[in-house]
């Protein structure tokens, strides 16, 4: 698989950034981001992409690829420094996060949104009597044991309780 004209075998770090808004795909570029390391080095990503989640309701997560942990350094902060926009055209320049989740901590749920089953991007995907759909966004790749792909059994085992 090739993203950003780079070979998948090149050893690089990946950092998913989850936004609370949908991102304008045309505004995503490596120069829109900076990662600061624990040693104070400022790194511009080699790649910034919405892949692999390209469905219309999944454009909240930008994947940054680059060397974000050279030597003993670790990523300490990520910033939007360039012309990144949301789908409404709002500039996101100046946003930053000092909360960088270490890979060993694993993914966690960071966003949930209630949607109508008739929402663009969901049409025809929900059973006929569905009244509400909940979209869950994780801050990293979610896989099964030993890296296996998740399937229908895992999807149907998720329970959401409304109070």
TORPA-4810 file (N, C-alpha, C, O; in nm, 3 decimals):
<nodes>
NODE_1_0.085_-0.117_0.000_0.000_0.000_0.000_0.089_0.124_0.000_0.187_0.130_0.075_X
NODE_2_0.058_0.222_-0.083_0.137_0.344_-0.091_0.048_0.464_-0.062_-0.057_0.483_-0.124_X
NODE_3_0.091_0.545_0.033_0.023_0.670_0.064_0.127_0.780_0.054_0.242_0.760_0.090_X
NODE_4_0.088_0.894_0.005_0.177_1.010_-0.003_0.303_0.979_-0.083_0.410_1.032_-0.054_X
NODE_5_0.291_0.893_-0.184_0.404_0.858_-0.270_0.522_0.802_-0.192_0.638_0.824_-0.228_X
NODE_6_0.493_0.730_-0.085_0.597_0.668_-0.003_0.573_0.519_0.004_0.458_0.474_0.005_X
NODE_7_0.679_0.443_0.010_0.668_0.298_0.021_0.627_0.262_0.163_0.672_0.324_0.259_X
NODE_8_0.541_0.161_0.177_0.493_0.118_0.308_0.604_0.053_0.391_0.588_0.038_0.512_X
NODE_9_0.716_0.015_0.329_0.822_-0.051_0.404_0.923_0.047_0.463_1.010_0.005_0.540_X
NODE_10_0.914_0.173_0.431_1.004_0.271_0.489_0.973_0.286_0.638_0.858_0.313_0.672_X
NODE_11_1.071_0.269_0.727_1.042_0.279_0.871_1.017_0.423_0.914_1.108_0.506_0.913_X
NODE_12_0.894_0.452_0.950_0.856_0.585_0.996_0.757_0.571_1.110_0.701_0.463_1.132_X
NODE_13_0.735_0.679_1.182_0.634_0.682_1.288_0.503_0.729_1.228_0.502_0.811_1.135_X
NODE_14_0.393_0.679_1.280_0.260_0.725_1.241_0.191_0.788_1.361_0.197_0.734_1.471_X
NODE_15_0.126_0.901_1.340_0.056_0.971_1.447_-0.082_1.013_1.398_-0.093_1.106_1.319_X
NODE_16_-0.189_0.946_1.445_-0.324_0.989_1.408_-0.367_1.108_1.494_-0.352_1.105_1.617_X
NODE_17_-0.419_1.212_1.431_-0.473_1.329_1.501_-0.623_1.329_1.481_-0.671_1.330_1.368_X
NODE_18_-0.698_1.327_1.591_-0.844_1.326_1.583_-0.896_1.465_1.614_-0.866_1.521_1.719_X
NODE_19_-0.973_1.521_1.521_-1.032_1.653_1.537_-1.179_1.640_1.572_-1.240_1.537_1.545_X
NODE_20_-1.236_1.741_1.632_-1.379_1.740_1.667_-1.466_1.783_1.550_-1.588_1.786_1.561_X
NODE_21_-1.404_1.817_1.438_-1.475_1.859_1.318_-1.426_1.777_1.199_-1.318_1.719_1.203_X
NODE_22_-1.506_1.774_1.093_-1.466_1.709_0.969_-1.364_1.799_0.899_-1.378_1.922_0.898_X
NODE_23_-1.262_1.738_0.841_-1.151_1.812_0.781_-1.169_1.823_0.629_-1.208_1.727_0.563_X
NODE_24_-1.139_1.941_0.575_-1.139_1.962_0.430_-1.018_1.890_0.372_-0.904_1.929_0.395_X
NODE_25_-1.044_1.784_0.296_-0.936_1.700_0.243_-0.837_1.779_0.159_-0.718_1.747_0.158_X
NODE_26_-0.883_1.880_0.088_-0.794_1.959_0.001_-0.695_2.044_0.079_-0.597_2.092_0.023_X
NODE_27_-0.721_2.065_0.208_-0.631_2.149_0.288_-0.527_2.068_0.365_-0.441_2.125_0.432_X
NODE_28_-0.533_1.935_0.357_-0.440_1.850_0.431_-0.306_1.843_0.359_-0.299_1.800_0.244_X
NODE_29_-0.200_1.886_0.427_-0.064_1.877_0.371_0.035_1.866_0.487_0.006_1.912_0.597_X
NODE_30_0.150_1.805_0.464_0.249_1.793_0.571_0.289_1.928_0.631_0.312_1.938_0.751_X
NODE_31_0.298_2.031_0.548_0.343_2.162_0.597_0.241_2.230_0.689_0.272_2.332_0.750_X
NODE_32_0.122_2.175_0.699_0.021_2.230_0.790_0.045_2.188_0.934_-0.022_2.237_1.025_X
NODE_33_0.141_2.096_0.958_0.162_2.040_1.091_0.307_2.050_1.134_0.398_2.054_1.051_X
NODE_34_0.328_2.053_1.265_0.462_2.044_1.323_0.452_1.956_1.447_0.359_1.968_1.527_X
NODE_35_0.549_1.867_1.462_0.558_1.783_1.580_0.684_1.825_1.655_0.792_1.829_1.598_X
NODE_36_0.669_1.857_1.783_0.784_1.893_1.866_0.821_1.772_1.950_0.734_1.710_2.012_X
NODE_37_0.949_1.740_1.953_0.994_1.624_2.028_1.031_1.664_2.171_1.042_1.782_2.203_X
NODE_38_1.050_1.563_2.254_1.089_1.587_2.394_1.226_1.653_2.403_1.260_1.709_2.508_X
NODE_39_1.305_1.648_2.297_1.436_1.714_2.296_1.430_1.853_2.233_1.534_1.917_2.215_X
NODE_40_1.309_1.900_2.198_1.293_2.034_2.144_1.306_2.046_1.994_1.302_2.158_1.941_X
NODE_41_1.321_1.936_1.923_1.332_1.939_1.778_1.194_1.955_1.716_1.099_1.889_1.759_X
NODE_42_1.183_2.041_1.617_1.057_2.063_1.545_1.064_1.981_1.416_1.155_1.999_1.335_X
NODE_43_0.967_1.891_1.397_0.967_1.801_1.283_0.844_1.828_1.196_0.731_1.831_1.246_X
NODE_44_0.867_1.849_1.066_0.757_1.857_0.970_0.732_1.716_0.918_0.826_1.650_0.874_X
NODE_45_0.608_1.669_0.923_0.580_1.533_0.874_0.621_1.516_0.728_0.623_1.612_0.651_X
NODE_46_0.651_1.393_0.692_0.678_1.358_0.552_0.547_1.342_0.477_0.543_1.357_0.355_X
NODE_47_0.441_1.309_0.550_0.312_1.279_0.489_0.201_1.321_0.585_0.215_1.307_0.706_X
NODE_48_0.093_1.371_0.531_-0.030_1.397_0.606_-0.145_1.352_0.517_-0.155_1.394_0.402_X
NODE_49_-0.231_1.267_0.570_-0.338_1.210_0.488_-0.461_1.176_0.572_-0.450_1.154_0.693_X
NODE_50_-0.575_1.173_0.509_-0.697_1.126_0.575_-0.709_0.974_0.561_-0.798_0.913_0.621_X
NODE_51_-0.622_0.913_0.483_-0.626_0.767_0.466_-0.590_0.699_0.597_-0.516_0.757_0.676_X
NODE_52_-0.638_0.581_0.624_-0.718_0.496_0.537_-0.867_0.523_0.545_-0.945_0.463_0.471_X
NODE_53_-0.910_0.612_0.634_-1.053_0.637_0.656_-1.102_0.746_0.562_-1.098_0.864_0.597_X
NODE_54_-1.147_0.708_0.444_-1.187_0.807_0.344_-1.338_0.820_0.327_-1.383_0.897_0.242_X
NODE_55_-1.417_0.747_0.405_-1.562_0.760_0.392_-1.604_0.897_0.442_-1.534_0.958_0.523_X
NODE_56_-1.718_0.946_0.396_-1.758_1.085_0.423_-1.772_1.117_0.571_-1.749_1.231_0.611_X
NODE_57_-1.808_1.021_0.654_-1.824_1.048_0.797_-1.696_1.022_0.877_-1.697_1.035_0.999_X
NODE_58_-1.589_0.987_0.811_-1.466_0.951_0.881_-1.354_1.053_0.864_-1.239_1.022_0.892_X
NODE_59_-1.386_1.172_0.819_-1.280_1.267_0.787_-1.247_1.360_0.903_-1.234_1.481_0.887_X
NODE_60_-1.234_1.300_1.021_-1.192_1.372_1.141_-1.048_1.342_1.178_-0.987_1.414_1.257_X
NODE_61_-0.993_1.235_1.122_-0.861_1.188_1.163_-0.759_1.208_1.053_-0.774_1.156_0.942_X
NODE_62_-0.655_1.284_1.084_-0.543_1.304_0.992_-0.428_1.217_1.042_-0.390_1.223_1.159_X
NODE_63_-0.374_1.136_0.953_-0.259_1.053_0.987_-0.132_1.126_0.943_-0.114_1.156_0.825_X
NODE_64_-0.045_1.152_1.040_0.086_1.211_1.010_0.189_1.099_1.007_0.186_1.009_1.091_X
NODE_65_0.280_1.104_0.911_0.386_1.005_0.900_0.519_1.081_0.894_0.533_1.176_0.818_X
NODE_66_0.614_1.036_0.974_0.746_1.100_0.976_0.831_1.042_1.085_0.793_0.946_1.152_X
NODE_67_0.949_1.100_1.103_1.039_1.055_1.209_1.017_1.144_1.332_1.085_1.245_1.350_X
NODE_68_0.921_1.103_1.415_0.881_1.183_1.530_0.950_1.141_1.659_0.931_1.204_1.762_X
NODE_69_1.029_1.035_1.654_1.097_0.988_1.775_1.242_0.948_1.744_1.280_0.833_1.764_X
NODE_70_1.321_1.045_1.693_1.460_1.011_1.663_1.540_0.987_1.791_1.526_1.060_1.889_X
NODE_71_1.624_0.884_1.789_1.704_0.853_1.908_1.616_0.821_2.026_1.527_0.736_2.018_X
NODE_72_1.641_0.888_2.137_1.563_0.867_2.259_1.448_0.966_2.273_1.375_0.962_2.372_X
NODE_73_1.431_1.054_2.176_1.325_1.155_2.183_1.188_1.091_2.161_1.177_0.986_2.097_X
NODE_74_1.087_1.155_2.215_0.948_1.112_2.193_0.867_1.235_2.150_0.905_1.347_2.182_X
NODE_75_0.757_1.215_2.080_0.672_1.329_2.044_0.615_1.392_2.172_0.565_1.321_2.259_X
NODE_76_0.622_1.523_2.183_0.574_1.592_2.302_0.457_1.686_2.272_0.378_1.716_2.361_X
NODE_77_0.447_1.732_2.149_0.343_1.828_2.113_0.322_1.822_1.962_0.417_1.802_1.886_X
NODE_78_0.199_1.841_1.920_0.170_1.852_1.777_0.088_1.979_1.757_-0.001_2.009_1.836_X
NODE_79_0.119_2.052_1.650_0.055_2.181_1.624_0.006_2.190_1.480_0.065_2.131_1.389_X
NODE_80_-0.101_2.264_1.461_-0.144_2.301_1.326_-0.079_2.437_1.300_-0.114_2.537_1.362_X
NODE_81_0.016_2.439_1.207_0.093_2.561_1.181_0.065_2.620_1.043_0.108_2.731_1.013_X
NODE_82_-0.007_2.546_0.961_-0.034_2.592_0.825_-0.182_2.603_0.798_-0.263_2.613_0.891_X
NODE_83_-0.217_2.602_0.673_-0.353_2.631_0.628_-0.443_2.507_0.627_-0.486_2.464_0.520_X
NODE_84_-0.471_2.450_0.743_-0.565_2.339_0.754_-0.703_2.397_0.783_-0.716_2.488_0.865_X
NODE_85_-0.806_2.345_0.713_-0.942_2.397_0.731_-1.038_2.283_0.757_-1.014_2.168_0.719_X
NODE_86_-1.150_2.318_0.823_-1.256_2.220_0.837_-1.346_2.229_0.714_-1.325_2.313_0.627_X
NODE_87_-1.447_2.142_0.708_-1.533_2.138_0.589_-1.617_2.264_0.572_-1.670_2.287_0.464_X
NODE_88_-1.630_2.346_0.677_-1.704_2.471_0.665_-1.612_2.587_0.625_-1.658_2.700_0.612_X
NODE_89_-1.484_2.558_0.606_-1.389_2.661_0.564_-1.321_2.734_0.679_-1.246_2.828_0.655_X
NODE_90_-1.346_2.692_0.803_-1.282_2.757_0.918_-1.136_2.716_0.928_-1.103_2.598_0.916_X
NODE_91_-1.049_2.814_0.951_-0.906_2.787_0.967_-0.881_2.720_1.102_-0.936_2.762_1.203_X
NODE_92_-0.797_2.617_1.103_-0.764_2.546_1.225_-0.622_2.577_1.272_-0.572_2.516_1.366_X
NODE_93_-0.558_2.674_1.206_-0.423_2.715_1.243_-0.419_2.759_1.389_-0.507_2.832_1.435_X
NODE_94_-0.318_2.712_1.460_-0.302_2.748_1.601_-0.348_2.640_1.697_-0.314_2.644_1.815_X
NODE_95_-0.424_2.543_1.648_-0.463_2.433_1.736_-0.340_2.351_1.771_-0.249_2.336_1.689_X
NODE_96_-0.338_2.296_1.891_-0.225_2.212_1.932_-0.270_2.114_2.039_-0.376_2.130_2.100_X
NODE_97_-0.189_2.014_2.060_-0.213_1.919_2.169_-0.080_1.876_2.228_0.015_1.844_2.158_X
NODE_98_-0.077_1.877_2.361_0.038_1.827_2.435_0.012_1.683_2.481_0.099_1.621_2.542_X
NODE_99_-0.108_1.632_2.452_-0.143_1.496_2.493_-0.110_1.401_2.378_-0.186_1.388_2.283_X
NODE_100_0.003_1.336_2.389_0.048_1.241_2.288_0.040_1.103_2.351_0.109_1.075_2.449_X
NODE_101_-0.042_1.016_2.295_-0.059_0.882_2.350_0.052_0.791_2.300_0.072_0.777_2.180_X
NODE_102_0.123_0.730_2.394_0.229_0.636_2.357_0.168_0.513_2.291_0.059_0.469_2.329_X
NODE_103_0.238_0.457_2.195_0.189_0.341_2.123_0.157_0.226_2.218_0.058_0.154_2.197_X
NODE_104_0.237_0.207_2.321_0.218_0.096_2.414_0.087_0.107_2.492_0.036_0.006_2.541_X
NODE_105_0.031_0.227_2.503_-0.094_0.246_2.577_-0.215_0.193_2.500_-0.320_0.169_2.559_X
NODE_106_-0.201_0.175_2.371_-0.311_0.123_2.291_-0.416_0.229_2.262_-0.412_0.338_2.318_X
NODE_107_-0.510_0.197_2.174_-0.612_0.294_2.135_-0.718_0.313_2.243_-0.743_0.223_2.323_X
NODE_108_-0.778_0.430_2.243_-0.890_0.455_2.333_-0.996_0.536_2.257_-0.966_0.602_2.158_X
NODE_109_-1.117_0.528_2.307_-1.229_0.599_2.246_-1.215_0.748_2.278_-1.201_0.785_2.394_X
NODE_110_-1.219_0.833_2.174_-1.201_0.977_2.197_-1.320_1.061_2.152_-1.329_1.179_2.187_X
NODE_111_-1.412_1.001_2.075_-1.522_1.081_2.024_-1.638_0.988_1.990_-1.618_0.881_1.933_X
NODE_112_-1.758_1.031_2.024_-1.879_0.957_1.985_-1.981_1.060_1.940_-1.997_1.165_2.002_X
NODE_113_-2.051_1.029_1.832_-2.147_1.123_1.776_-2.275_1.049_1.741_-2.272_0.942_1.681_X
NODE_114_-2.389_1.108_1.779_-2.519_1.053_1.745_-2.559_1.104_1.607_-2.552_1.224_1.579_X
NODE_115_-2.601_1.012_1.520_-2.637_1.047_1.383_-2.772_0.987_1.347_-2.811_0.882_1.399_X
NODE_116_-2.841_1.052_1.258_-2.963_0.996_1.201_-2.920_0.888_1.101_-2.821_0.907_1.030_X
NODE_117_-2.993_0.776_1.095_-2.958_0.674_0.996_-2.971_0.724_0.852_-2.921_0.660_0.759_X
NODE_118_-3.038_0.837_0.832_-3.052_0.895_0.698_-2.938_0.992_0.665_-2.936_1.050_0.557_X
NODE_119_-2.843_1.010_0.758_-2.731_1.102_0.736_-2.651_1.062_0.613_-2.636_0.944_0.582_X
NODE_120_-2.601_1.164_0.543_-2.513_1.136_0.429_-2.398_1.050_0.478_-2.335_1.080_0.579_X
NODE_121_-2.371_0.944_0.407_-2.265_0.852_0.446_-2.316_0.730_0.519_-2.245_0.630_0.529_X
NODE_122_-2.440_0.735_0.569_-2.500_0.620_0.637_-2.616_0.559_0.558_-2.657_0.447_0.586_X
NODE_123_-2.666_0.632_0.463_-2.784_0.588_0.389_-2.767_0.445_0.339_-2.671_0.413_0.267_X
NODE_124_-2.861_0.358_0.377_-2.860_0.219_0.333_-2.771_0.128_0.415_-2.768_0.007_0.390_X
NODE_125_-2.699_0.180_0.514_-2.609_0.097_0.594_-2.673_0.046_0.722_-2.620_-0.046_0.785_X
NODE_126_-2.785_0.103_0.763_-2.848_0.065_0.890_-2.971_-0.022_0.864_-3.037_-0.006_0.762_X
NODE_127_-3.002_-0.114_0.957_-3.125_-0.192_0.944_-3.247_-0.101_0.937_-3.243_0.012_0.987_X
NODE_128_-3.355_-0.147_0.876_-3.474_-0.065_0.846_-3.532_0.006_0.967_-3.575_0.121_0.954_X
NODE_129_-3.534_-0.055_1.084_-3.599_0.007_1.201_-3.504_0.091_1.286_-3.539_0.129_1.398_X
NODE_130_-3.387_0.118_1.237_-3.289_0.196_1.313_-3.338_0.339_1.331_-3.378_0.405_1.235_X
NODE_131_-3.334_0.387_1.455_-3.375_0.525_1.485_-3.257_0.617_1.507_-3.268_0.738_1.489_X
NODE_132_-3.144_0.560_1.546_-3.028_0.641_1.579_-2.902_0.558_1.554_-2.902_0.437_1.579_X
NODE_133_-2.798_0.621_1.504_-2.669_0.555_1.485_-2.565_0.631_1.568_-2.571_0.753_1.579_X
NODE_134_-2.471_0.559_1.624_-2.363_0.619_1.701_-2.232_0.589_1.629_-2.199_0.473_1.606_X
NODE_135_-2.160_0.693_1.594_-2.029_0.675_1.532_-1.924_0.690_1.640_-1.922_0.789_1.713_X
NODE_136_-1.835_0.592_1.650_-1.727_0.593_1.748_-1.595_0.622_1.677_-1.569_0.568_1.570_X
NODE_137_-1.513_0.707_1.737_-1.382_0.739_1.682_-1.277_0.705_1.786_-1.285_0.747_1.901_X
NODE_138_-1.178_0.628_1.743_-1.069_0.585_1.831_-0.943_0.662_1.796_-0.927_0.707_1.683_X
NODE_139_-0.853_0.678_1.893_-0.728_0.751_1.869_-0.615_0.656_1.828_-0.504_0.666_1.879_X
NODE_140_-0.644_0.569_1.739_-0.543_0.476_1.689_-0.611_0.357_1.627_-0.732_0.339_1.638_X
NODE_141_-0.533_0.276_1.562_-0.588_0.158_1.497_-0.638_0.056_1.597_-0.571_0.027_1.696_X
NODE_142_-0.755_0.003_1.573_-0.812_-0.099_1.659_-0.807_-0.231_1.583_-0.863_-0.244_1.474_X
NODE_143_-0.740_-0.328_1.642_-0.730_-0.460_1.580_-0.761_-0.567_1.683_-0.764_-0.540_1.803_X
NODE_144_-0.783_-0.687_1.635_-0.806_-0.800_1.723_-0.675_-0.858_1.772_-0.568_-0.804_1.744_X
NODE_145_-0.683_-0.970_1.845_-0.562_-1.036_1.895_-0.466_-1.068_1.781_-0.507_-1.112_1.674_X
NODE_146_-0.337_-1.047_1.806_-0.232_-1.077_1.708_-0.249_-0.996_1.579_-0.203_-1.039_1.473_X
NODE_147_-0.315_-0.881_1.587_-0.330_-0.793_1.471_-0.437_-0.833_1.373_-0.441_-0.781_1.261_X
NODE_148_-0.526_-0.925_1.411_-0.631_-0.969_1.319_-0.731_-0.857_1.295_-0.750_-0.770_1.379_X
NODE_149_-0.795_-0.863_1.179_-0.898_-0.764_1.145_-1.023_-0.791_1.227_-1.058_-0.906_1.254_X
NODE_150_-1.090_-0.684_1.267_-1.216_-0.698_1.338_-1.326_-0.731_1.238_-1.319_-0.692_1.122_X
NODE_151_-1.426_-0.802_1.284_-1.535_-0.843_1.196_-1.671_-0.819_1.257_-1.685_-0.741_1.351_X
NODE_152_-1.770_-0.885_1.204_-1.909_-0.869_1.246_-1.927_-0.904_1.394_-2.003_-0.836_1.464_X
NODE_153_-1.860_-1.007_1.442_-1.874_-1.046_1.583_-1.831_-0.933_1.676_-1.896_-0.908_1.778_X
NODE_154_-1.724_-0.865_1.644_-1.678_-0.753_1.727_-1.772_-0.634_1.715_-1.800_-0.566_1.813_X
NODE_155_-1.819_-0.608_1.593_-1.911_-0.495_1.573_-2.038_-0.513_1.654_-2.085_-0.419_1.718_X
NODE_156_-2.094_-0.632_1.652_-2.221_-0.655_1.721_-2.204_-0.675_1.871_-2.303_-0.682_1.943_X
NODE_157_-2.080_-0.685_1.919_-2.060_-0.701_2.063_-2.052_-0.568_2.136_-2.047_-0.566_2.259_X
NODE_158_-2.051_-0.457_2.064_-2.047_-0.325_2.126_-2.187_-0.290_2.177_-2.285_-0.298_2.103_X
NODE_159_-2.194_-0.252_2.304_-2.322_-0.214_2.365_-2.313_-0.069_2.411_-2.215_-0.030_2.475_X
NODE_160_-2.414_0.008_2.379_-2.420_0.148_2.422_-2.546_0.166_2.504_-2.656_0.135_2.458_X
NODE_161_-2.530_0.215_2.627_-2.644_0.239_2.715_-2.672_0.388_2.722_-2.582_0.467_2.750_X
NODE_162_-2.795_0.427_2.696_-2.835_0.567_2.705_-2.907_0.589_2.836_-2.996_0.511_2.873_X
NODE_163_-2.870_0.693_2.906_-2.935_0.723_3.035_-3.024_0.844_3.023_-3.086_0.884_3.121_X
</nodes>
